[in-house]
Amino acid sequence: GNVDVNSENKYSFKFTNTGNEPLKITNAKGSCGCTVPSWRKKDGSSTWAPGESGEIRVRYDTKRVGVINKSVTIQSNAMNSDNITKSKKDSEGKVIGGTSTIRIKGEVKAPKTNATPMKPAQGPVNSSE
């Protein structure tokens, strides 16, 4: 979405472990230094039991005006092939997890100003009074 320049910009991507095994997120990395994810639970762990919900919180630096098109790459043991962009397989070729990507798109808007453009003075200016 659209955000104002220099604003506090955080977003949470919510998920639920729909599998039969604990979901373990081993890493989450932003595509650049201006996109910072955090995924650990309040207790510091990064494992979610079957049926448990969680979130990946992402902070985006809004110091630069312009279009946002960033990603966060997540490494986990998730088996849902619909969301895995790069599979990790065991020695027998069985998928044991992989890499998923979430995208952040929008625009950082310049601040609105209340200034009214002024029309320059017309004709000669006499400053010798």
N, C-alpha and C positions, 0 to 999 in steps of 0.2 A: 504494500500500500504506500501511500504518500505520508511523509513525515516532514516536520520543520527542521531546518538546519539548527545544529547545536541543541537538539532536544534529546531527552532521555528516551532511548529506543530499545525496548526489550520485547521479545516475543517467545511464547512457549509453544512447542510442538508436542501435543499430548498423544500418548500411545497406550495400548493395552497389550499385554503378553497373551496372545490367543493360542499359544502352543501348549504342549503337554510337559515341557521341560522348562527350567528356569532360563530366562533371557539374560544374557551377560553382554553388556556394552563394554568393549575394551578400549575404545577410543572414539573421539569425535573431534574433527578438526575443521576450522573455517578455511575458505579458499584464499583468504588473505588476513593480514593482521587486524583489519577493521571489523572482522566478523568473528566473534568469540563465543563458542558454545560451552555450556556446562551441563553435565548429565548426571552427576552423582546425586544420590539421595541425601537427605539431611544427615543421616547417620554415616555418610561417607562411602557406603557400598554402591555398587553398580550392577546389582542383580535383582531381577523382578520375577517373582513366583508366577506360575500359570494363573491367569485371570487378574493379576495385579496391574494397575495402571501407573504410569509415570510420565515424565516430561523431559524434553531437552530444551533448555533455556538458551536463547541466543541473544547476544547484545551486539548491536551494530553501531559503529562510530558515525555520527551524523555531522561531522565537521565539513565535509565536502558536499557542495550542491551538485545534483545531477542524478542520473538513472542508477538504480541499484540492481545488480544481477549477480548475486553471490550464492555460494553453496556451502553446505556443511556435509562432510563425508563421515559416515558412522560405521565403525567396525564392530560386529557383534556375531553371536552364534545363531542369529535369526535364520530360519529355514524357509520363510515365505518367499518363494521365487518371484512373486509379483513385484516385490520391493527391493530385491537384491540386484545391484547393477554389476557386481563382480563376485562370482562364487568362490568360496574356499572349499576345497575337497580333501578328503582323507586319502590314504594310499590305495584304497579300493575304488576311488572315483565318486564316492558318496558325498553330497553337499553337506558340509558341517557348519555353514555360516557364510559370511561374506561381508561385502561393503554395500551400503545403501547411501543414497544422497537425498538431501532435502534442499529446496531452493528458496531463496529470498529475493523477491522482485518488488520494485516500486521506484520511488523517486524521492530524493531529498530536495525539498522546496526552499528557495531563497526567502528570507524574511520579507514580510510586507512592510512597506514604508508608508508613512502618513504624509510625506512631503508632496507638495503640489508643484509641478514644473512651472517655472517662471518664464515669462516672455521677456526677452532682452529689451532694454530701453530703445525707443525709436528716435532717430534723428541725431543731430550733434549734441554733445554734452559739453556744457560750459562750466569749467571748474575754476574760473578766475573771478569769483565774487568776493 
